[in-house]
Amino acid sequence: MTVKKAIIPAAGLGTRFLPATKSMPKEMLPIIDTPVIQYVVEEAIASGIEDIIIITGRGKRAIEDYFDDSPELEMHLAKKHNTELLKLVRDVSSLVDIHYIRQKEPNGLGDAVLRAEKHIGNEPFAVLLGDDIIVNDKPCTAQLIENFEKYGRSTLAVEEVPYEKLSSYGIIKGKPLNDSLYVLEDIVEKPSPEAAPSNMGAIGRYVFTPEIFDCIRDAGAGIGSEIQLTDGIRALNRTQMIYACRFKGKRFDTGDRLGYVKSIVDFALKNENLREDILEYIGEILAVEKDLAKK
Ligand code: G1P
């Protein structure tokens, strides 16, 4: 059995990007000209996903509008014979079949995933958190799906997390099977660095067997009185083996201010129309900084 459905939770409030996110979903923050969520949707499609459920909340209408047709804009571009932009705009709305479910109030990531239970049914599915962009020839989600197809078990993507950031992640305890795969022994949501069972954190890409839904429900509210996906994973691990995969690829944590700026710089350097100018500009800044340091 393979994985054809994916959930993209996008109901979070985005407090780290206030005031911008007061009236704009954080998932719509652009990396130059493309909103973060488009990269996430593209990763899902490139991994073989055919059916995407985005969990939205209040103030997230811009996401639905973004992936919808925009007749006025298309008419305007057609009139101006701007075929290149017209294609760009049309391509976005024809990417894939997307369904939207609203989470009435922010009640945790586990609760957001539970909202899609009826739509998923009794099938394995992927979860892609809207904050991360992961760049690799074989997408991160495809790597997890490959592991699922091999073992038939839930699989989460993990990577090494710096000590001071351990308390921002679900941190795993795992038994290494080889260079890139662990059997999950435990996972703790946002531990203090001293209490963390390792330095390997879950980074927001998962493939689950459908039994996870009952486990999330049974686990109930966890830290912050919210329904945590991590607690559901813990509960699932009591009855099913779970794998943690050290994925291949470069991850940009766009949900973090520094990570967001870094991702813009990286994407600009990869863009052949911007690269030279950006390098020149960075050179100028460094020269000024060096001068200042001398004084
Ligand atoms: C969530 C999860 C956490 C995971 C993280 C990855 O936390 O609860 O286990 O490690 O995503 O980004 P959040 O970032 O929503 O606080």
py3Dmol code that shows the C-alpha trace and the ligand (Angstrom):
import py3Dmol

protein = """\
ATOM      1  CA  MET A   1       0.000   0.000   0.000  1.00  0.00           C
ATOM      2  CA  THR A   2       1.235   3.479  -0.755  1.00  0.00           C
ATOM      3  CA  VAL A   3       0.413   6.967   0.477  1.00  0.00           C
ATOM      4  CA  LYS A   4      -1.865   9.198  -1.602  1.00  0.00           C
ATOM      5  CA  LYS A   5      -3.310  11.628   0.936  1.00  0.00           C
ATOM      6  CA  ALA A   6      -1.635  14.354   2.954  1.00  0.00           C
ATOM      7  CA  ILE A   7      -2.612  16.765   5.688  1.00  0.00           C
ATOM      8  CA  ILE A   8      -1.013  20.204   5.839  1.00  0.00           C
ATOM      9  CA  PRO A   9      -1.852  21.822   9.175  1.00  0.00           C
ATOM     10  CA  ALA A  10      -1.958  25.588   8.656  1.00  0.00           C
ATOM     11  CA  ALA A  11      -4.144  26.794  11.499  1.00  0.00           C
ATOM     12  CA  GLY A  12      -1.405  28.152  13.802  1.00  0.00           C
ATOM     13  CA  LEU A  13      -1.506  31.797  14.792  1.00  0.00           C
ATOM     14  CA  GLY A  14       2.009  32.730  13.663  1.00  0.00           C
ATOM     15  CA  THR A  15       2.793  34.846  16.712  1.00  0.00           C
ATOM     16  CA  ARG A  16       6.525  34.835  15.876  1.00  0.00           C
ATOM     17  CA  PHE A  17       5.782  36.980  12.835  1.00  0.00           C
ATOM     18  CA  LEU A  18       3.490  39.555  14.393  1.00  0.00           C
ATOM     19  CA  PRO A  19       2.477  42.141  13.355  1.00  0.00           C
ATOM     20  CA  ALA A  20       2.670  40.807   9.757  1.00  0.00           C
ATOM     21  CA  THR A  21       0.553  37.780  10.659  1.00  0.00           C
ATOM     22  CA  LYS A  22      -2.176  39.870  12.284  1.00  0.00           C
ATOM     23  CA  SER A  23      -4.095  39.855   9.023  1.00  0.00           C
ATOM     24  CA  MET A  24      -2.085  37.432   6.913  1.00  0.00           C
ATOM     25  CA  PRO A  25      -1.499  33.681   7.355  1.00  0.00           C
ATOM     26  CA  LYS A  26       2.117  32.902   8.232  1.00  0.00           C
ATOM     27  CA  GLU A  27       2.020  30.176   5.551  1.00  0.00           C
ATOM     28  CA  MET A  28       1.610  32.945   2.944  1.00  0.00           C
ATOM     29  CA  LEU A  29       4.862  34.709   3.885  1.00  0.00           C
ATOM     30  CA  PRO A  30       6.819  34.849   0.644  1.00  0.00           C
ATOM     31  CA  ILE A  31      10.265  33.485  -0.050  1.00  0.00           C
ATOM     32  CA  ILE A  32      10.939  36.264  -2.572  1.00  0.00           C
ATOM     33  CA  ASP A  33       7.856  35.692  -4.774  1.00  0.00           C
ATOM     34  CA  THR A  34       6.491  32.326  -3.699  1.00  0.00           C
ATOM     35  CA  PRO A  35       4.578  31.695  -0.469  1.00  0.00           C
ATOM     36  CA  VAL A  36       6.052  29.076   1.851  1.00  0.00           C
ATOM     37  CA  ILE A  37       2.950  26.884   1.578  1.00  0.00           C
ATOM     38  CA  GLN A  38       3.414  26.493  -2.169  1.00  0.00           C
ATOM     39  CA  TYR A  39       6.768  24.786  -1.576  1.00  0.00           C
ATOM     40  CA  VAL A  40       5.090  22.453   0.900  1.00  0.00           C
ATOM     41  CA  VAL A  41       2.279  21.603  -1.543  1.00  0.00           C
ATOM     42  CA  GLU A  42       4.851  21.044  -4.311  1.00  0.00           C
ATOM     43  CA  GLU A  43       6.809  18.668  -2.067  1.00  0.00           C
ATOM     44  CA  ALA A  44       3.624  16.667  -1.444  1.00  0.00           C
ATOM     45  CA  ILE A  45       2.840  16.449  -5.163  1.00  0.00           C
ATOM     46  CA  ALA A  46       6.427  15.500  -6.047  1.00  0.00           C
ATOM     47  CA  SER A  47       6.125  12.702  -3.468  1.00  0.00           C
ATOM     48  CA  GLY A  48       3.117  11.171  -5.224  1.00  0.00           C
ATOM     49  CA  ILE A  49       0.364  12.730  -3.079  1.00  0.00           C
ATOM     50  CA  GLU A  50      -2.883  13.205  -5.005  1.00  0.00           C
ATOM     51  CA  ASP A  51      -5.218  14.542  -2.366  1.00  0.00           C
ATOM     52  CA  ILE A  52      -4.283  17.354   0.040  1.00  0.00           C
ATOM     53  CA  ILE A  53      -6.230  18.524   3.062  1.00  0.00           C
ATOM     54  CA  ILE A  54      -5.175  21.873   4.454  1.00  0.00           C
ATOM     55  CA  ILE A  55      -6.331  22.533   8.016  1.00  0.00           C
ATOM     56  CA  THR A  56      -7.067  26.217   8.254  1.00  0.00           C
ATOM     57  CA  GLY A  57      -8.528  28.480  10.891  1.00  0.00           C
ATOM     58  CA  ARG A  58      -9.821  31.997  11.302  1.00  0.00           C
ATOM     59  CA  GLY A  59      -7.949  34.535   9.195  1.00  0.00           C
ATOM     60  CA  LYS A  60      -6.613  31.954   6.737  1.00  0.00           C
ATOM     61  CA  ARG A  61      -8.821  32.700   3.742  1.00  0.00           C
ATOM     62  CA  ALA A  62      -5.838  33.972   1.756  1.00  0.00           C
ATOM     63  CA  ILE A  63      -4.571  30.365   1.496  1.00  0.00           C
ATOM     64  CA  GLU A  64      -7.815  29.200  -0.159  1.00  0.00           C
ATOM     65  CA  ASP A  65      -7.831  32.207  -2.478  1.00  0.00           C
ATOM     66  CA  TYR A  66      -4.212  31.581  -3.399  1.00  0.00           C
ATOM     67  CA  PHE A  67      -4.830  28.050  -4.685  1.00  0.00           C
ATOM     68  CA  ASP A  68      -8.127  29.021  -6.358  1.00  0.00           C
ATOM     69  CA  ASP A  69      -8.661  30.415  -9.861  1.00  0.00           C
ATOM     70  CA  SER A  70      -8.356  34.206 -10.084  1.00  0.00           C
ATOM     71  CA  PRO A  71     -10.573  35.148 -13.060  1.00  0.00           C
ATOM     72  CA  GLU A  72     -10.094  38.953 -12.807  1.00  0.00           C
ATOM     73  CA  LEU A  73      -6.310  38.720 -12.595  1.00  0.00           C
ATOM     74  CA  GLU A  74      -6.189  36.140 -15.404  1.00  0.00           C
ATOM     75  CA  MET A  75      -8.392  38.342 -17.607  1.00  0.00           C
ATOM     76  CA  HIS A  76      -6.186  41.346 -16.912  1.00  0.00           C
ATOM     77  CA  LEU A  77      -2.988  39.434 -17.760  1.00  0.00           C
ATOM     78  CA  ALA A  78      -4.569  37.953 -20.897  1.00  0.00           C
ATOM     79  CA  LYS A  79      -5.604  41.446 -22.045  1.00  0.00           C
ATOM     80  CA  LYS A  80      -2.030  42.668 -21.550  1.00  0.00           C
ATOM     81  CA  HIS A  81      -0.715  39.576 -23.386  1.00  0.00           C
ATOM     82  CA  ASN A  82       1.445  38.774 -20.397  1.00  0.00           C
ATOM     83  CA  THR A  83       1.504  35.045 -21.168  1.00  0.00           C
ATOM     84  CA  GLU A  84       4.388  34.256 -18.850  1.00  0.00           C
ATOM     85  CA  LEU A  85       2.670  35.627 -15.737  1.00  0.00           C
ATOM     86  CA  LEU A  86      -0.653  34.205 -16.868  1.00  0.00           C
ATOM     87  CA  LYS A  87       0.849  30.721 -16.995  1.00  0.00           C
ATOM     88  CA  LEU A  88       2.418  31.219 -13.559  1.00  0.00           C
ATOM     89  CA  VAL A  89      -0.923  32.222 -12.040  1.00  0.00           C
ATOM     90  CA  ARG A  90      -2.838  29.388 -13.749  1.00  0.00           C
ATOM     91  CA  ASP A  91      -0.263  26.776 -12.784  1.00  0.00           C
ATOM     92  CA  VAL A  92      -0.748  27.546  -9.089  1.00  0.00           C
ATOM     93  CA  SER A  93      -4.489  26.915  -9.199  1.00  0.00           C
ATOM     94  CA  SER A  94      -4.185  23.716 -11.201  1.00  0.00           C
ATOM     95  CA  LEU A  95      -1.534  22.095  -9.006  1.00  0.00           C
ATOM     96  CA  VAL A  96      -3.639  19.443  -7.277  1.00  0.00           C
ATOM     97  CA  ASP A  97      -6.969  18.728  -5.627  1.00  0.00           C
ATOM     98  CA  ILE A  98      -6.965  20.629  -2.316  1.00  0.00           C
ATOM     99  CA  HIS A  99      -9.653  20.410   0.380  1.00  0.00           C
ATOM    100  CA  TYR A 100      -9.942  22.720   3.346  1.00  0.00           C
ATOM    101  CA  ILE A 101     -11.095  21.937   6.865  1.00  0.00           C
ATOM    102  CA  ARG A 102     -11.316  24.610   9.531  1.00  0.00           C
ATOM    103  CA  GLN A 103     -10.055  24.057  13.032  1.00  0.00           C
ATOM    104  CA  LYS A 104     -12.466  26.153  15.074  1.00  0.00           C
ATOM    105  CA  GLU A 105      -9.943  27.109  17.734  1.00  0.00           C
ATOM    106  CA  PRO A 106      -6.192  26.549  18.031  1.00  0.00           C
ATOM    107  CA  ASN A 107      -6.083  23.388  20.115  1.00  0.00           C
ATOM    108  CA  GLY A 108      -2.759  21.865  19.165  1.00  0.00           C
ATOM    109  CA  LEU A 109      -1.200  20.024  16.242  1.00  0.00           C
ATOM    110  CA  GLY A 110      -2.746  16.679  17.255  1.00  0.00           C
ATOM    111  CA  ASP A 111      -6.207  18.234  17.187  1.00  0.00           C
ATOM    112  CA  ALA A 112      -5.521  19.775  13.754  1.00  0.00           C
ATOM    113  CA  VAL A 113      -4.600  16.325  12.398  1.00  0.00           C
ATOM    114  CA  LEU A 114      -7.730  14.794  13.991  1.00  0.00           C
ATOM    115  CA  ARG A 115      -9.916  17.264  12.052  1.00  0.00           C
ATOM    116  CA  ALA A 116      -8.998  15.394   8.826  1.00  0.00           C
ATOM    117  CA  GLU A 117      -9.834  11.918  10.142  1.00  0.00           C
ATOM    118  CA  LYS A 118     -13.087  11.511   8.196  1.00  0.00           C
ATOM    119  CA  HIS A 119     -11.456  12.612   4.964  1.00  0.00           C
ATOM    120  CA  ILE A 120      -8.494  10.272   5.378  1.00  0.00           C
ATOM    121  CA  GLY A 121     -10.487   7.200   6.384  1.00  0.00           C
ATOM    122  CA  ASN A 122      -8.630   3.937   6.906  1.00  0.00           C
ATOM    123  CA  GLU A 123      -5.546   4.771   4.849  1.00  0.00           C
ATOM    124  CA  PRO A 124      -1.956   5.698   5.582  1.00  0.00           C
ATOM    125  CA  PHE A 125      -1.294   9.401   5.104  1.00  0.00           C
ATOM    126  CA  ALA A 126       1.435  12.035   5.250  1.00  0.00           C
ATOM    127  CA  VAL A 127       1.586  15.159   7.405  1.00  0.00           C
ATOM    128  CA  LEU A 128       3.640  18.133   6.232  1.00  0.00           C
ATOM    129  CA  LEU A 129       3.909  21.098   8.573  1.00  0.00           C
ATOM    130  CA  GLY A 130       3.593  24.394   6.765  1.00  0.00           C
ATOM    131  CA  ASP A 131       6.671  26.035   8.334  1.00  0.00           C
ATOM    132  CA  ASP A 132       9.437  23.958   6.815  1.00  0.00           C
ATOM    133  CA  ILE A 133      10.825  23.970   3.302  1.00  0.00           C
ATOM    134  CA  ILE A 134      13.055  20.990   2.578  1.00  0.00           C
ATOM    135  CA  VAL A 135      15.135  21.003  -0.567  1.00  0.00           C
ATOM    136  CA  ASN A 136      16.351  17.733  -2.057  1.00  0.00           C
ATOM    137  CA  ASP A 137      16.107  15.889  -5.385  1.00  0.00           C
ATOM    138  CA  LYS A 138      14.104  13.153  -3.710  1.00  0.00           C
ATOM    139  CA  PRO A 139      11.641  15.065  -1.517  1.00  0.00           C
ATOM    140  CA  CYS A 140      11.689  14.407   2.219  1.00  0.00           C
ATOM    141  CA  THR A 141       8.094  13.119   2.177  1.00  0.00           C
ATOM    142  CA  ALA A 142       8.988  10.706  -0.655  1.00  0.00           C
ATOM    143  CA  GLN A 143      11.819   9.346   1.515  1.00  0.00           C
ATOM    144  CA  LEU A 144       9.345   8.685   4.338  1.00  0.00           C
ATOM    145  CA  ILE A 145       6.848   7.089   1.953  1.00  0.00           C
ATOM    146  CA  GLU A 146       9.595   4.825   0.636  1.00  0.00           C
ATOM    147  CA  ASN A 147      10.276   3.638   4.171  1.00  0.00           C
ATOM    148  CA  PHE A 148       6.558   3.158   4.767  1.00  0.00           C
ATOM    149  CA  GLU A 149       6.279   1.054   1.617  1.00  0.00           C
ATOM    150  CA  LYS A 150       9.155  -1.105   2.805  1.00  0.00           C
ATOM    151  CA  TYR A 151       8.038  -1.697   6.397  1.00  0.00           C
ATOM    152  CA  GLY A 152       4.349  -0.713   6.449  1.00  0.00           C
ATOM    153  CA  ARG A 153       4.948   1.402   9.558  1.00  0.00           C
ATOM    154  CA  SER A 154       4.643   5.060  10.540  1.00  0.00           C
ATOM    155  CA  THR A 155       7.818   7.044   9.887  1.00  0.00           C
ATOM    156  CA  LEU A 156       8.903  10.498  11.018  1.00  0.00           C
ATOM    157  CA  ALA A 157      11.662  12.704   9.673  1.00  0.00           C
ATOM    158  CA  VAL A 158      14.306  13.759  12.194  1.00  0.00           C
ATOM    159  CA  GLU A 159      17.475  15.796  12.204  1.00  0.00           C
ATOM    160  CA  GLU A 160      20.073  16.956  14.701  1.00  0.00           C
ATOM    161  CA  VAL A 161      18.917  19.961  16.679  1.00  0.00           C
ATOM    162  CA  PRO A 162      21.286  22.402  18.457  1.00  0.00           C
ATOM    163  CA  TYR A 163      21.207  22.133  22.268  1.00  0.00           C
ATOM    164  CA  GLU A 164      19.538  25.513  22.821  1.00  0.00           C
ATOM    165  CA  LYS A 165      16.734  24.586  20.391  1.00  0.00           C
ATOM    166  CA  LEU A 166      15.858  21.180  21.846  1.00  0.00           C
ATOM    167  CA  SER A 167      12.939  22.646  23.774  1.00  0.00           C
ATOM    168  CA  SER A 168      11.260  23.705  20.492  1.00  0.00           C
ATOM    169  CA  TYR A 169      10.897  20.176  19.082  1.00  0.00           C
ATOM    170  CA  GLY A 170       9.549  16.713  19.689  1.00  0.00           C
ATOM    171  CA  ILE A 171      12.791  14.895  20.601  1.00  0.00           C
ATOM    172  CA  ILE A 172      13.186  11.185  19.988  1.00  0.00           C
ATOM    173  CA  LYS A 173      14.949   8.336  21.669  1.00  0.00           C
ATOM    174  CA  GLY A 174      15.811   5.828  18.964  1.00  0.00           C
ATOM    175  CA  LYS A 175      17.698   2.615  18.369  1.00  0.00           C
ATOM    176  CA  PRO A 176      19.867   3.082  15.237  1.00  0.00           C
ATOM    177  CA  LEU A 177      19.283   0.476  12.519  1.00  0.00           C
ATOM    178  CA  ASN A 178      21.689   2.026  10.023  1.00  0.00           C
ATOM    179  CA  ASP A 179      23.060   5.478   9.068  1.00  0.00           C
ATOM    180  CA  SER A 180      19.673   6.987   8.403  1.00  0.00           C
ATOM    181  CA  LEU A 181      17.079   4.926  10.253  1.00  0.00           C
ATOM    182  CA  TYR A 182      16.105   4.500  13.902  1.00  0.00           C
ATOM    183  CA  VAL A 183      13.467   2.393  15.570  1.00  0.00           C
ATOM    184  CA  LEU A 184      11.563   4.794  17.771  1.00  0.00           C
ATOM    185  CA  GLU A 185      11.777   4.056  21.473  1.00  0.00           C
ATOM    186  CA  ASP A 186      10.278   7.256  22.790  1.00  0.00           C
ATOM    187  CA  ILE A 187       9.467  10.834  21.821  1.00  0.00           C
ATOM    188  CA  VAL A 188       9.083  13.768  24.187  1.00  0.00           C
ATOM    189  CA  GLU A 189       7.399  17.039  23.233  1.00  0.00           C
ATOM    190  CA  LYS A 190       9.581  20.108  23.824  1.00  0.00           C
ATOM    191  CA  PRO A 191      11.758  18.789  26.677  1.00  0.00           C
ATOM    192  CA  SER A 192      14.174  21.004  28.566  1.00  0.00           C
ATOM    193  CA  PRO A 193      17.649  20.518  27.001  1.00  0.00           C
ATOM    194  CA  GLU A 194      18.845  18.690  30.151  1.00  0.00           C
ATOM    195  CA  ALA A 195      15.926  16.252  30.010  1.00  0.00           C
ATOM    196  CA  ALA A 196      16.036  15.637  26.231  1.00  0.00           C
ATOM    197  CA  PRO A 197      16.507  11.936  25.380  1.00  0.00           C
ATOM    198  CA  SER A 198      18.819  12.805  22.429  1.00  0.00           C
ATOM    199  CA  ASN A 199      19.573  15.661  20.047  1.00  0.00           C
ATOM    200  CA  MET A 200      17.365  14.299  17.241  1.00  0.00           C
ATOM    201  CA  GLY A 201      14.205  16.327  16.678  1.00  0.00           C
ATOM    202  CA  ALA A 202      11.062  15.658  14.626  1.00  0.00           C
ATOM    203  CA  ILE A 203      11.027  18.323  11.941  1.00  0.00           C
ATOM    204  CA  GLY A 204       7.487  18.343  10.629  1.00  0.00           C
ATOM    205  CA  ARG A 205       7.286  15.566   8.053  1.00  0.00           C
ATOM    206  CA  TYR A 206       5.470  12.369   8.999  1.00  0.00           C
ATOM    207  CA  VAL A 207       3.796   9.327   7.467  1.00  0.00           C
ATOM    208  CA  PHE A 208       1.224   7.626   9.686  1.00  0.00           C
ATOM    209  CA  THR A 209      -0.855   4.490   9.740  1.00  0.00           C
ATOM    210  CA  PRO A 210      -4.515   5.439  10.379  1.00  0.00           C
ATOM    211  CA  GLU A 211      -4.361   4.016  13.942  1.00  0.00           C
ATOM    212  CA  ILE A 212      -2.705   7.315  14.918  1.00  0.00           C
ATOM    213  CA  PHE A 213      -6.152   8.979  15.060  1.00  0.00           C
ATOM    214  CA  ASP A 214      -7.393   6.825  17.980  1.00  0.00           C
ATOM    215  CA  CYS A 215      -4.040   7.283  19.684  1.00  0.00           C
ATOM    216  CA  ILE A 216      -4.196  11.097  19.453  1.00  0.00           C
ATOM    217  CA  ARG A 217      -7.737  11.030  20.840  1.00  0.00           C
ATOM    218  CA  ASP A 218      -6.855   8.641  23.674  1.00  0.00           C
ATOM    219  CA  ALA A 219      -3.777  10.648  24.648  1.00  0.00           C
ATOM    220  CA  GLY A 220      -5.884  13.780  25.289  1.00  0.00           C
ATOM    221  CA  ALA A 221      -4.407  17.160  26.165  1.00  0.00           C
ATOM    222  CA  GLY A 222      -0.686  17.411  26.863  1.00  0.00           C
ATOM    223  CA  ILE A 223       1.727  20.286  27.477  1.00  0.00           C
ATOM    224  CA  GLY A 224       0.192  23.725  27.103  1.00  0.00           C
ATOM    225  CA  SER A 225      -3.212  21.990  27.580  1.00  0.00           C
ATOM    226  CA  GLU A 226      -3.139  21.320  23.840  1.00  0.00           C
ATOM    227  CA  ILE A 227      -3.659  18.051  21.997  1.00  0.00           C
ATOM    228  CA  GLN A 228      -0.138  17.155  20.944  1.00  0.00           C
ATOM    229  CA  LEU A 229       0.700  15.014  17.948  1.00  0.00           C
ATOM    230  CA  THR A 230       3.768  13.825  19.862  1.00  0.00           C
ATOM    231  CA  ASP A 231       1.581  12.285  22.590  1.00  0.00           C
ATOM    232  CA  GLY A 232      -0.366  10.430  19.884  1.00  0.00           C
ATOM    233  CA  ILE A 233       2.897   9.122  18.408  1.00  0.00           C
ATOM    234  CA  ARG A 234       3.946   7.943  21.855  1.00  0.00           C
ATOM    235  CA  ALA A 235       0.674   6.101  22.299  1.00  0.00           C
ATOM    236  CA  LEU A 236       0.913   4.544  18.808  1.00  0.00           C
ATOM    237  CA  ASN A 237       4.418   3.349  19.608  1.00  0.00           C
ATOM    238  CA  ARG A 238       3.009   1.111  22.353  1.00  0.00           C
ATOM    239  CA  THR A 239       1.266  -1.072  19.777  1.00  0.00           C
ATOM    240  CA  GLN A 240       3.116  -0.468  16.497  1.00  0.00           C
ATOM    241  CA  MET A 241       6.741  -0.117  15.591  1.00  0.00           C
ATOM    242  CA  ILE A 242       7.583   3.413  14.382  1.00  0.00           C
ATOM    243  CA  TYR A 243      10.633   4.496  12.407  1.00  0.00           C
ATOM    244  CA  ALA A 244      12.521   7.773  12.577  1.00  0.00           C
ATOM    245  CA  CYS A 245      14.346   8.676   9.379  1.00  0.00           C
ATOM    246  CA  ARG A 246      17.309  10.988   9.206  1.00  0.00           C
ATOM    247  CA  PHE A 247      16.232  12.463   5.887  1.00  0.00           C
ATOM    248  CA  LYS A 248      18.488  13.704   3.119  1.00  0.00           C
ATOM    249  CA  GLY A 249      18.114  17.365   2.167  1.00  0.00           C
ATOM    250  CA  LYS A 250      18.497  20.913   3.406  1.00  0.00           C
ATOM    251  CA  ARG A 251      15.807  22.167   5.708  1.00  0.00           C
ATOM    252  CA  PHE A 252      14.770  25.786   6.080  1.00  0.00           C
ATOM    253  CA  ASP A 253      12.805  26.559   9.204  1.00  0.00           C
ATOM    254  CA  THR A 254      10.776  29.453   7.858  1.00  0.00           C
ATOM    255  CA  GLY A 255       8.710  29.548  11.059  1.00  0.00           C
ATOM    256  CA  ASP A 256      11.703  31.099  12.797  1.00  0.00           C
ATOM    257  CA  ARG A 257      12.805  34.679  12.010  1.00  0.00           C
ATOM    258  CA  LEU A 258      16.448  33.824  11.389  1.00  0.00           C
ATOM    259  CA  GLY A 259      15.503  30.672   9.437  1.00  0.00           C
ATOM    260  CA  TYR A 260      13.136  32.761   7.316  1.00  0.00           C
ATOM    261  CA  VAL A 261      15.809  35.325   6.418  1.00  0.00           C
ATOM    262  CA  LYS A 262      18.327  32.542   5.690  1.00  0.00           C
ATOM    263  CA  SER A 263      15.882  30.835   3.346  1.00  0.00           C
ATOM    264  CA  ILE A 264      15.350  34.071   1.396  1.00  0.00           C
ATOM    265  CA  VAL A 265      19.116  34.563   1.024  1.00  0.00           C
ATOM    266  CA  ASP A 266      19.595  30.947  -0.079  1.00  0.00           C
ATOM    267  CA  PHE A 267      16.755  31.045  -2.604  1.00  0.00           C
ATOM    268  CA  ALA A 268      17.997  34.387  -3.958  1.00  0.00           C
ATOM    269  CA  LEU A 269      21.460  32.894  -4.469  1.00  0.00           C
ATOM    270  CA  LYS A 270      19.899  29.994  -6.357  1.00  0.00           C
ATOM    271  CA  ASN A 271      18.000  32.372  -8.644  1.00  0.00           C
ATOM    272  CA  GLU A 272      20.116  33.173 -11.677  1.00  0.00           C
ATOM    273  CA  ASN A 273      18.475  36.597 -12.125  1.00  0.00           C
ATOM    274  CA  LEU A 274      19.350  37.623  -8.578  1.00  0.00           C
ATOM    275  CA  ARG A 275      22.521  35.748  -7.718  1.00  0.00           C
ATOM    276  CA  GLU A 276      25.176  38.156  -8.997  1.00  0.00           C
ATOM    277  CA  ASP A 277      23.495  41.263  -7.587  1.00  0.00           C
ATOM    278  CA  ILE A 278      22.925  39.647  -4.208  1.00  0.00           C
ATOM    279  CA  LEU A 279      26.534  38.470  -3.979  1.00  0.00           C
ATOM    280  CA  GLU A 280      27.708  41.974  -4.832  1.00  0.00           C
ATOM    281  CA  TYR A 281      25.412  43.454  -2.208  1.00  0.00           C
ATOM    282  CA  ILE A 282      26.581  40.990   0.462  1.00  0.00           C
ATOM    283  CA  GLY A 283      30.179  41.904  -0.465  1.00  0.00           C
ATOM    284  CA  GLU A 284      29.391  45.597   0.044  1.00  0.00           C
ATOM    285  CA  ILE A 285      27.795  44.964   3.417  1.00  0.00           C
ATOM    286  CA  LEU A 286      30.739  42.862   4.593  1.00  0.00           C
ATOM    287  CA  ALA A 287      33.199  45.571   3.533  1.00  0.00           C
ATOM    288  CA  VAL A 288      31.265  48.211   5.491  1.00  0.00           C
ATOM    289  CA  GLU A 289      31.066  45.931   8.539  1.00  0.00           C
ATOM    290  CA  LYS A 290      34.836  45.294   8.364  1.00  0.00           C
ATOM    291  CA  ASP A 291      35.515  49.042   8.229  1.00  0.00           C
ATOM    292  CA  LEU A 292      33.260  49.635  11.197  1.00  0.00           C
ATOM    293  CA  ALA A 293      35.003  46.900  13.181  1.00  0.00           C
ATOM    294  CA  LYS A 294      38.390  48.609  12.574  1.00  0.00           C
ATOM    295  CA  LYS A 295      37.223  51.917  14.057  1.00  0.00           C
TER     296      LYS A 295
END
"""
ligand_1 = """\
16
G1P
C 5.529 20.937 16.243
C 5.532 19.598 16.964
C 6.948 19.198 17.354
C 7.843 19.222 16.140
C 7.792 20.600 15.471
C 8.572 20.625 14.178
O 5.834 21.963 17.141
O 4.675 19.680 18.085
O 6.934 17.922 17.937
O 9.174 18.899 16.509
O 6.434 20.953 15.162
O 8.606 21.915 13.633
P 5.562 23.525 16.775
O 6.708 23.947 15.916
O 4.242 23.566 16.066
O 5.546 24.237 18.091
"""
view = py3Dmol.view(width=600, height=400)
view.addModel(protein, "pdb")
view.setStyle({"model": 0}, {"cartoon": {"style": "trace"}})
view.addModel(ligand_1, "xyz")
view.setStyle({"model": 1}, {"stick": {}})
view.zoomTo()
view.show()
